Amino acid sequence: MELKDYLAIIRKRILVILGVPVVILAATLGFSYMQKPVYKASTTLMVTQTQPRYGVLAQFIDQYPGIQIPREVVLTINTIKEIIPSRPVLERASKMVNHEKTVLQFKKSVSSQVLADTQLIEISANAGDRQMAKKMANAVAESLMAFLRETEGKDVTYKIKQVEPAVLNPSSPASPRPLRNGIIGGFLGLILGFGAAVLLEHLDASVKSKDELSTLLEKPVLGEIPQVTSGKPGDLKQEPGEQARILEETRTLRTNIQCLDLERSLKSILLTSPDRNAGTTFLSLQLARAYAATGKKVALVDVDLRNEFHPLEETASERGVTNVILGTTELADALVDTDMELLKFLPSGPLPPNPSEMLDSSGMQRILAGLDKDFDLIILDSSPIVMFSDPLVLASRVDGVILVAASGSTSGVSLKAAGELLTGPNINLMGTVLNRIKASRRQYYDYDYNRLGKKKRMGKGRR
């Protein structure tokens, strides 16, 4: 993947990238503040060589700690360190704090380490109280030195003393440390968030761009329609900038269809999609308006006999396609006026139990023939072709088919399946349309602003 691909993922998955670290940060801080504070106190002991057999070397070792420590001293220091957690030492330490802490508590709370390249042993104690942490560290140090004095023989070759006693630590607890934990949690959250975004992008098999769509079906992409963010899908009550861009892109779609229609008379177009929610109803209505605006008489037919909803159903009667097919209503009586004089609407009518058989009947052929006589263009809004066979029944009876895909929703698998279904004899799959492309509110505003500015400049020129 290139840098632009990662930037595109960041823009698309910004909520995931920011949401994961916020959740992890909140959980980390919450867990940190729920923990009881633990304070730490430390004391330092120094072990030195007492045997004179090293002569001048012993003096140099005492004066210059950087000189390599003799092996005997190293062994002595490590031995003393291993004695610290022994039961005799910890029992004495427990008595020194009046048995406020048991031997087991001492064993869990006390630790020791030899400071690198030195003859120093650091003893640390953890407790929920600063005073107790200090008491425990000093008690273990004193108990250790007393134990060594009691057990040392005549030929002792070392001496041990407390260099720095433990003191009360006025700073924050050793743990938990919310600030540090929060920084680490936030940083790890960003990494996990970005990783999750990349993973989601790879798992997302939906079509997101014009290039992907054309590659999948090897058909021309006739248009790219922005997503509606305000108003109802069919009433054009969007914001001015949004409405302007949708209208302009629909005109581009109309022009591209006309370019494909140079050698044949295109009088009927079927719009379908691989699956639901691709926006074929919205797009068919916009396209019908765009053609009617050029002076053509257009009939918009709802042949989705499996869905009761249509943006124009509110002004339509209960009569429609099914009534005309059954012969209970004349075609002219079922047609409904719209807000455009040249655009008529034929509703679906009552939903039948056998939509495919109804659309494959001679009655549907009579409807198409009747509309062909009275209108310049027929646009049919159909159901999803992968889910139902209804569009396939009509695909060979119209002059052209347009396959609609929703950006970020329609999968490549379903698109390929739809393309294979539309490769049958007498089916003219003209191309595809990428619908519901997400655009920012700013883009709509800029588009409307530029459009109005251009009109004003043209008006000044005419004066």
N, C-alpha and C positions, 0 to 999 in steps of 0.2 A: 504494500500500500504506500502511496505517496503522501507527502505532507498535506496536500489539499484534501485527500480522503479523510485523514485524521481530523482536519479542521471541520470538515462536513459532519463527521460523527459528533464532534463537540457541540456544534450548533444544533444538531438534531436531538442529541441525548443529554442536553445540558441539565435537565431536571434529574436524570439518573446520576450524572457526574457530581452534581452538588448535593443531591439528596442522600446518597450513601454516606459521605463524610459527616453530614449533619446528624444522621441517625447514630453513626458510630461515635461521634463526639459527644452527643447527648448521653448515650449509654455509658461511655467511659467516665464522663463527669459524674453521672448519677451513681455509678458503682463506686467511684472514688470517694464521694461525699458520704456514702452509706457506710464506709469502712471506719472502724474505730482508729483514732490516731495512735501511732506507735513512735516512741521516742528512742533515740539511740545515744548511748554514752560510751566513751572509749578511754582506756588507760594504756600507758606504754611502759613496758619493762625492758631493761637492757641486760644482756648476758655478756660478761667479759671473762677473759682468761686470767687465771691467777698463778699458774705454774711459772717459775722463773726459768725453766729449761729452754725457753725460746729466746732468752736474753734480750739483745737489742731489738730482735724482731718483734717481741711482745710490746716494747715501748712504741715502735713505729705503728703497730696495729692500733694501739690505743690513741695515738696522736693523729693518725691519718686513716680514717675509716675506709677510704677508697682502696687501700691495699687489700689484696685477696685474703679472705678470712681462712685460717687454718681449718683443715678437715675436721679435727677434733672439736673445734668450737661449733662448726656447722652441725655436727652430730648432736652435740649437747643442746643446742637451740631447738633442733627438731624434736629431740626427746622431751624437753620441757614442754613444748607445744602439745605433744600428745598426752602429757600428764594433766593438762588443764581440765579436760572434760571428765576426768576420772572421778569415781564416787567419793573417795576420801576428801578431795579438794572441794567438791560441790557440797558435800554435807557440812563441812566447816563453814563454807560461805553462807549456806542456808541459816546456820545458827547465828552468824554475824548480822543478818537482817531480821533476827527474831522469828525465823520460820515464816515470814510473810510470803516467801516463795519456797516451794518444795524443790527437792533435788531434780525431779523430772522437769519442772518449769525452768530451773536453771539450765538444764541440758538443752532444752529447746530454744532458750533465749540468748545463750552465751555462745560467742564464736571467737576464734583467735586466728591470727595469721602472722607469719614472719615477713616483715617488710623487706622488700627485695634489696639485696646487696648491703644489708645492714646486720647488726647484732641485736635488733629490736624486735620484740614481740608485742603485737597490739591485741588487747582483749576488749571486746565490745559486748554490750548487753542491750537488749531491746525490752521495752516495757511500755505499758499504756500511760505511765506517769514519768515525768522528767526526773523527779527525786528518786524514784525507785530504780530507774535505769542507772543513775549515778551510783547508788548504793550497791547494786548488783555487780557492776564492773569493778569497783574498788574492793568489794568483798572477795571476789574471785582472785584478784591480784594478791591481796593480803593472805588469803588461804593458801595459794600456791607457794608463796615465799615461805610461809610457816611450815608447810608440808616438806619443802626441800631442805629446810634447816633441820627438821627432825630426822630426815632420812639420809642426809649426807654423811659420808664417812670421813676418816682422817685425811685421806689423800684427795680431797675435793680439788678440782682443777678449774673451778669457775666461781664467779660470784654474780648474783642477780639483785637488781634494785629497781625500784619504781621510779622511772624518769619523770613521768607526768601523770598525776592522779586524774581520775575522771571528775568532771565538773558539770554543773547544770548547763544544759544547752538551751539558750533562750530563743533559738531560731525555730522554724516550723518543724513539724514532725518528720521523721525519716520516711514515713509512709502513712497514709497515701500522699501522693504529690499530684494534686489535680491539674496544676498548670502543665507540668511535664507530661502527665498522662494524656491531657487534652491535646497538646501539640503532637504527640506521637499518634494518638488516635485520629486526629484530623488529617495528618499526613498519610497515614495508612488508608484512611477512608477515601482520600483523593485517588490514590493508586487503585484501590478496589473499585471505586466508582468508574474510573476511566476504563479499567479492565472489563467491568460489567457492561459498559456502553459498547465497547468493541465486540464483546461476545454477543450481545443482543443484535448488533448490526449484522454479524455473520449469521446468526440464527434467523434473522428476518429475511424471508425469501420473497418479500413483496417487491413489486416494481416501483422504483422511485424516480426514474429519469426517462427522458425521451430516448436516449441511446439504448438503455436496457430494453425498452419496449420494442424498438425497431429491430434489435438483435434477436429477440426471442421469436418474433413472428416473421421477420424479413418482409414486412409490409410497411408502407409509408405511414408515418405519424402525422395525421391530418391536422391536429390541433392540441393545444395544451390549455386547459381551462382552469382558472384559479378556484380555490375553495371558497364557498360562501361562508362568511362569518357572522352575518346579521340578516334578519328577516327570514321568511320562509323560502324553501328552495325554489319555488316557482313563481313568486309574486314580484320579483325584482325590487323589493323594498330594502335593498341593501344601501350601505353608505355610498355617497356620490362617487368617491374614488373607486370603490369596489365594483359598483355597477358599471362604471365606465370601462374598467379593464375587462370585465366579463363580456360586455357587449363587443368590445374590440376583438377579443380572442375568438368570439363566436363568428364574427365577420371573417376573420382569418380562416376559420374552419370552413365556412361557406365558400370562400374563394378557392381554397384547396380542393374542395369537392368539385367545383365548377371546372377547375383545371383538368381533373380526371375525366370530365364529361365532354371533352372536346369532340370525340368521335362518335358518341352515342347519345341518344335522348334519355336522360336520367329523369324518370318521373316518379319513382318510388324508392324510398330508402328505409331500411330496417335498422334500428339501433338495438343492440343487445349487449350483454356483458357476461363474463365468466361466472360471476356470482352476484349475490345481492349487494345493495349499498354501494354500487359503483357510480350511481348518479345518472342512469340513462333517462329517467323521466325528466329530470332537470335539464339535461343536455338537449333532449328532443324538443322540449318547449322553447329553449333559447334558439335552437337552430330554426325551428318553425317561425319564430318571430323575425329572425334575421332574413329569411327568404321572403316573408310577407312584406318586410320593409323595402324590398327592391321592386315591389309591384306585382309579385307573383301571387296567384291564388293558391293557398296552402291548406291542406287538410291534415290535422294532427290526429292520429288514431291510437287509442289506448288498446293494444291487443294483449296486454298482460292480464289474462283472465284468472289470475291467481292472487291478485292484490286489489283490494278495494280502494286504496288511497290514490288520489291524483290531485295535483294542485288546482286543477280546473273543475274538479268534481263538485265543488260547492255551488257552482252556477249551472251544473248539468242536471238533467232529469234522470230518472231511473232507467230510461231507455238508452240502449246502446248497441254495441256490436252483437251481443248474444240475441237481442230481440230481432235485429234485422236478419241474422242468420236463420232464426226460427221462423221468420216470416210474419211475426206479429206486429212489426213496425216497419214503416217505409224508411229508406235511407235518408231521405230529405227531412223527415220528421225527427230523426235521431240526432242529426247534426246540431251543434250548439254554437251560438255566436260567442265571440270573445271580445276583448277590448280593442282588437285590431280588425278592421272591416274585412281584410282579405284573408284572415285566419279563422278557420272553422275547426271545431273540436268534436270528435266522435268518441264518446265514453265507451268503457268496456261493457257497461250494462250489468245485469245480475251475474254473479259468478256461477258458472256451470260446474257440474261434477266431472265433466270430461273435456277440459280445455283443448287438448291436442286434437281430439276428433272434431270439435267445433271449428277450429282453425283450418283443418284439412278438408272441410266440407265444401260443397259447391256454393253454399250460401256465402262463405267468405270470399270465394272467387267473384261472386256477383257484387260484393261490396267493393272490392278492388277495381273491378271493371267500371262500376258506377262512378267511383271517385275519380278514376282516370279520365272520364269524359268531362267532368265539371271543374277539375282542378289542374293547376300546372305542376304541382308537386304533392306527393303523399309521403308523410313521415310517420312511420309506425314505431311506437314505443313498446318493446317486447320484454318478456321475462328473461331471466338468466339462462343461457344456452347449455351450460354444463349441468345445471340442476334439473332443467326440464327440456323436453323435446319440442315445445311449442315454437320457439324461434326457428328451429331447423325446418319445420313444416312450411313456414312462410319464406325462408331464405331463398328458395329457388323460384319464388313467385314475384320477387321484387327485382328492381334493376341493380341494386347495390346494398351491401351490408356494411355497417360500421360497428366495430367492436370497441366497447368503452371499458377502460381500466381505471381504477381509482389509485392514485399515487399513495404509496405506503400502506395499501390495503389489499389490493388484488395480487395474488401470488403468481409467480412465474409458471408454476405447475398448472394452475387452472387456466392461465392464458394459453399455454401450449395445447391443452386439451380442447379449449374453445376453437383455437386455430385449426386443429385437425378435423373437428366437426364441420367447419366451414370450408373445407377443401373439396366438398362433394361436387358432382356434376351440376351445371347450371347455377352455381352459386358464385356471385361476384363479391368477394371480400375486398372492398376498396382500400381499407386501411384501418387504423386505430386512432383513438383519442385518449390522451392522458388527462384524466379529470381530477379535480380536487387537489391541485398543486398548492401547497401551503405557501402563502406570501405574507409578509409582515404588514401590519397596519400602515407603517411608514411607506412601504412600496406602493400601496393603494393611494395614499395621499399624494406622493410624488407624481404618480401617473396622472391623477386628476388635475393636479396643479399645472403640470406641463401641458396637458390637453387644453385646459382653459386659457393658458397663456398663449398658446399657438393660435387659438381662435381670435383672441384680442388683437394679436399682431396682424392676422389676416384681415381683420376688420379695419384696422388703421390703414392698411395698404389700399383697400378699395376706396377709401375716402380721398 
